[in-house]
Amino acid sequence: MTKATGKQPYFAGKPNPLMMRTGLNAIGAHSETSAMIGDRMDTDVLAGLEAGMQTFLVRTGLTSDADIAKYPFTPSHVVDSIADLVDLV
């Protein structure tokens, strides 16, 4: 895209917090009372953190405990499965 236009693209998807804030605004929610649940550190957790939300990393995806240590940020919580979150809703 940059070669064709000569301009850097602007990505609005994860992990851009604009996407998260737009979604929160659309449903009338606030980042302080919302959470991001996902299985990837580089998109899901980062998007939630940058939008000011609590983050839950579920171990059902690609990210292992060893992978978590490679990032300069950490999720608020790490759980084995989304089923572990049912009682919190």
PyMOL commands that set and color helices and strands:
alter all, ss='L'
color gray80, all
select helices_A, chain A and resi 2-5+17-27+31-33+41-50+65-68+82-88
alter helices_A, ss='H'
color red, helices_A
select strands_A, chain A and resi 35-38+54-58+77-79
alter strands_A, ss='S'
color yellow, strands_A
deselect
rebuild
show_as cartoon
